[in-house]
Amino acid sequence: MDIILKTDRLVLRDFRAGDKDQMAALANNYAITKMTSSMPFPYSRQDADDFLKNKVPAFRTSGDLVCAIALKDKPDSYMGTIGLHFKEGEDHPELGYWIGEPFWGKGYVSELTQAFCAHAFDRLEIDAMIAGHFDDNPASARVLEKLGFHYLGRRDYPSMARGKVTKGHLLELTRTAWTAKQNG
C-alpha cells in the first residue's frame, strides 16, 4: 500500500480492492451523495466497483490525483475520498472530497484538505485549483473558506443523487493566495 501523505490523524493512500465494501457502505447515504455531482443514490457495491475499476491501487490519469482517506492508526481502513481532477474545459483542476458520516464533526475534512492542498501546490505544477459546493452545504463552504478559497460566482452543478441541476458556488485557490495564507 502506497501512502501518499500523512497528517496527525489520517493517511491519504492508494486505493485497494478491499476498499469496495466500506466505500459502498459509507456512500450509500443520501446525506453524502446529494452533496456531490457524480455519486448516485442509492450507492451500491457495483457503484464502488465501477469507481475502483482502473483505480487500484490509485489513479493519476491525465494529471488527476485521487486518494483513499484512512485513519493513521488503521491505514487499511477507508473513510472517504479526496482528489484533484483535471476536467476538459477548465483552466484549473477541481478539488473534490467526501467522508463517511461516522467521521463528520471531528475536524478530519479540514485536516485532510489542508494537507492535500499543501501537497498539490508543493508537488504538482499547478497555479490554482477550483472547488464548488451546493447552496445547502455550508460545512463545505466553511472548509474551503478556511483554506483560503475565494468566491468566483454562482454555478449550476449536476447532482446525480438529486436527479437535477442544483445551484451552487464556484471558488478558486491560487498558489499566491495559498502561500500568503500559509505565511500568515
Phi, psi and omega in degrees: 000128182264117176270125184274319172199161182237148171240189179300322185238353189229161167233144169253124189223171173297154172286156173222159183303326181293351179285342189304310184295317180292321177300312180298318181294315181289320186280346178280060186214114183301329179299332177273304188296329180291345180265005178243161177278320195249007180261128178279165169223132359293159181252119188255173174299324179295322176298317178296317179298316178298320178296316184282342179303128182067012181238006179257124010280332179206175171227137180220051181273146179050031179088350179300147172228111182230129188234152168278147178253133180220160173288139183299321180279356176220070187296345176274354179287171177221127182242340184162198187220145172224145180200164175238116188246131175265116184250142177300134179091353178254140179285332185229153178292157181252130176278132176218150181198158169202149172228156180295149183303327178299345183257002180290152173078013181246005180080007182297318184295317177298317181297313185285323179291324176300311180294319182293317178296318177301314179299315182297314180289328180283320189258333183256148182272071178238149178261340182197163172222156177245164174206159178221162174209150177288157178307323185267028178233069181294335179297316178293323177302317180295318179300312182294321177298316179297329179286341181105010176297144179245141182293128176256330180155182179282151176207142172269132180240141173288149174228106181299317182295321180280338181073027180199167173281137187232142181289141180204195185230141176252134181230161180223144173234116179268158176301319180298313180294321179299311182297316179298318180294321180290330180271005174080000000 
